[in-house]
Amino acid sequence: MEWRGCLVCTVFLGVLLGVGPEHGMALAVNPSAADSASAPDVEVVLKLDGASVKGTPTVARVENTSRALYATTKPSPDFIEVKEIGRGEWTCVLKSGKRYVVGWISDEMFGYLSEPFQAREGLRVPFSPGMPATFEYDLRRPPKDVKTTPAQVMLLREITHEGKRTFLSWAMPNKVKKPSMVKIKGLAAGTYEISARTADSSTHFKTHTPMLYEDRIVEIKPGAVNRVEPNYPEIDTTIQPGDLTIRGVVYGRKGKPLRRKTVCLTPNPASPLDLKLYYPAAKTDREGRFEFTGVRPNMHMVLWCDERSLMLRSDWAGEDATISVNFVLGRTKLDIQVDRRIDDITIDWRDGQVGRLSDLAGKVVVLDFWATWCAPCIRSLPDLNALAGKCGNRQDVVFVALSIDHIRGVWEQKVDSAGWTALRHGWQDRQKNPVGYQGGIPYCVIIDQNGIVRAEGHFLKVKPVLDRILTSAEH
């Protein structure tokens, strides 16, 4: 499978780099007026050093090395003119003191960029494109449980554009229908990026199954076959000392255990596309139970079931730990609308009592939804606690911090150590609540004495709304 130039990418790069179609890919630098005034012109000689395929050099400023790659040999005012003065020698006029690179425009090879050089009068610049290289990407033996083909494989050349390092493609992706060797010929030595994807990756994102998905930097050596083995994701089936266990139950809306449900466990790395590690999916038994054993400790992880997710933080997942969590599927979203009543919900209070939101009727309720894994929540709760402390003498106002954590023990530990004593702390047990809050957090709702929602929102300014409600009640 050979790599061919593509008109679509050519047009795209022309738009990206501000070049009109009348000049094709003539993308060299136009010196600015400031450059012309401050730096004198100097003549520089370019000398081909060693064997290479037939071509013509092109010169560009270091700030835009892409212009040395995507240029034509046709003279144009949009790029620096290079004049042949002898066999393997060219001359060009540059700005003294400015830094440049040499490219090699050839029908047989793509991607050459020389080391940067600083222009000065009488400078001779040797450059060596070398012989074309071949890139091979071996997709012939994918692991048994990893979905690889059909796939798309693309190779991108390292360039500098407007002073920033980036990678750009120069052709359409190679489409691989079945396990095979991907071959890209006619490359110059240099730094490239492999971009390889299972073609129907969107399906595998939804099902959380292992697939080919990598972006990797590779160095291509000249005149050689550069074979690269794919970085397939690892499927961890081993049990090592210190590994942890994650188990739980999947329930339906009415609290009935659900059998034969698929539960997936995936690490949650800093980058959401760093898909290097998977665990085999688990199926629930007759009692709705599932279990993962041999899980690596000290990682952020996510459990998935029917597109519902549950985040597990690394500080819960220490060595030899056992984590128990439950999924409740099919819950109805809590209906929260200003000037309407809020749905009643069951609340497990930190003091061990179980009650309902409706038990607070007759009071103004500031209801804050949060979770221990939500950093903005942790930052905002001290301010809410301080406001609650200022209202501590009022019997007609209550501040409720309602956790939506999946693990009760984690919530209890955080509440007991945080010192937010002016707040009344509750937990929303999913098994007891077929209706529950399912939006983003932190999220605050202010309910008046009659159970009517008067304000709601993320990072809500509570005090002005609270003052207005209390003043209205006094009159």
HELIX and SHEET records of a PDB file:
HELIX    1   1 LEU A    7  LEU A   16  1                                  10    
HELIX    2   2 PRO A   21  HIS A   23  5                                   3    
HELIX    3   3 ALA A   33  SER A   38  1                                   6    
HELIX    4   4 VAL A   62  ASN A   64  5                                   3    
HELIX    5   5 SER A   66  LEU A   69  1                                   4    
HELIX    6   6 SER A  201  THR A  207  1                                   7    
HELIX    7   7 SER A  314  TRP A  316  5                                   3    
HELIX    8   8 LEU A  357  LEU A  360  5                                   4    
HELIX    9   9 ALA A  375  LYS A  390  1                                  16    
HELIX   10  10 ARG A  408  ALA A  418  1                                  11    
HELIX   11  11 ARG A  430  LYS A  432  5                                   3    
HELIX   12  12 VAL A  462  GLU A  474  1                                  13    
SHEET    1   A 4 LYS A  83  GLY A  86  0                                        
SHEET    2   A 4 GLU A  89  LYS A  95 -1                                        
SHEET    3   A 4 ASP A  41  LEU A  48 -1                                        
SHEET    4   A 4 ARG A 124  PHE A 127  1                                        
SHEET    1   B 3 THR A  56  ARG A  61  0                                        
SHEET    2   B 3 ARG A  99  ILE A 105 -1                                        
SHEET    3   B 3 PHE A 117  GLN A 118 -1                                        
SHEET    1   C 3 MET A 181  LEU A 187  0                                        
SHEET    2   C 3 ALA A 133  ASP A 138 -1                                        
SHEET    3   C 3 VAL A 225  VAL A 228  1                                        
SHEET    1   D 3 LYS A 164  SER A 169  0                                        
SHEET    2   D 3 ALA A 151  HIS A 161 -1                                        
SHEET    3   D 3 ASN A 174  VAL A 176 -1                                        
SHEET    1   E 4 LYS A 164  SER A 169  0                                        
SHEET    2   E 4 ALA A 151  HIS A 161 -1                                        
SHEET    3   E 4 GLY A 190  THR A 198 -1                                        
SHEET    4   E 4 TYR A 213  ILE A 220 -1                                        
SHEET    1   F 2 GLU A 234  ILE A 235  0                                        
SHEET    2   F 2 LEU A 277  TYR A 278  1                                        
SHEET    1   G 3 ARG A 289  VAL A 295  0                                        
SHEET    2   G 3 LEU A 244  TYR A 251 -1                                        
SHEET    3   G 3 THR A 322  VAL A 328  1                                        
SHEET    1   H 4 ALA A 282  LYS A 283  0                                        
SHEET    2   H 4 THR A 262  PRO A 267 -1                                        
SHEET    3   H 4 MET A 301  CYS A 305 -1                                        
SHEET    4   H 4 ARG A 308  LEU A 312 -1                                        
SHEET    1   I 2 THR A 332  LYS A 333  0                                        
SHEET    2   I 2 VAL A 435  GLY A 436  1                                        
SHEET    1   J 7 VAL A 354  ARG A 356  0                                        
SHEET    2   J 7 THR A 346  TRP A 349 -1                                        
SHEET    3   J 7 ARG A 424  TRP A 427 -1                                        
SHEET    4   J 7 VAL A 397  SER A 403  1                                        
SHEET    5   J 7 VAL A 364  TRP A 370  1                                        
SHEET    6   J 7 TYR A 443  ILE A 447 -1                                        
SHEET    7   J 7 VAL A 453  GLY A 457 -1                                        
END                                                                             
